[in-house]
Amino acid sequence: MAQALPGGSAGDPASWPEVSKSPFAWGSKQGDDIAVTAWSDGPALYDMSDHPEPPTVPGPTVAGGRSSVMYVKQAVALARTRGAAAVATAPISKEALRLASIRYPGHTELLADLCGLEPQEVTMLFVTRDLKVALATIHQSLKEAIASLSSPGIEARLRLVRDEHRRWFGGDPRIAVCALNPHAGEGGLFGAEEREILAPAIAASHRSGVDVSGPYAADTLFVRAARGEFDVVLALYHDQATIAVKARSFGSAVNMTLGLPFLRTSVDHGTAFDLAGKGTADHGSLVEAILLAARLSDRA
């Protein structure tokens, strides 16, 4: 069930920050009259007022981008009003969102905004059978992700990962921070981020009670974690995490969003429009996302 927020019970919509955000900022194509609504029964469908025609061929469309956002809004409303114990999402087309002039780069940022949270207050956690990897930065270019790294930001991410691991999996995790540069910077020879940003953040977090160590070279850390040396790896940018996760468990990994007031899981892959209608798409990750949501929903 949705976690209670300050000011009211979990089932009371007035206790959710998003209720005060009216009209919602959905971009120029969305209008001001779209409100989050919930219902006690019936299918979770939202029929758009302009009734767009379905696309003739699979691919990103304006209608698809708008529809996907509206479905997410309805899912959040169901979680908010205790109509759902968790939310499991299929992939979303970032290109379709852009075509529809919707400003969110993905599910994670959209969900955060619906809950009245800032983007930095949530993050992704990829869960596999023997590996968990959280992200320090999410949907940014590599250049932007590196430029955004800071010791306070890493400390905040480590606290979030520790607290959310307690919440969903129980106990304080052993967290390992992944290095940015080859050989973890090799004492500054290959970059100073480890020495100037990561090491101070790790030391400060450790002093505050977070079980964290590193930074460790990326080329060996994920193997060490998969063998049981660590419970969670904090990766510094999107593909540093996803390459490791997908190389090991593509099609069976699950993406969780940490920091939301409710449980949300999703797949580890994109929309794959090229496979639509061919009967060849692998649904394994969606099955795993639903199963993980079911297993953890009683802890929400």
Secondary structure, 3 states (H helix, E strand, C coil): CCCCCCCCCCCCHHHCHHHHCCCCCCCCCCCCCCCCCCCCCCCCCCCCCCCCCCCCCCCCCHHHHHHHHHHHHHHHHHHHCCCCCCEEECCCCHHHHHHCCCCCCCHHHHHHHHCCCCHHHCEEEEECCCCEEEECCCCCCHHHHHHHCCHHHHHHHHHHHHHHHHHHHCCCCCEEEECCCHHHHHHHCCCCHHHHHHHHHHHHHHHCCCCEEEEECHHHHHHHHHCCCCCEEEECCHHHHHHHHHHHHCCCCEEEEECCCCCEEECCCCCCHHHCCCCCCCCHHHHHHHHHHHHHHHHC
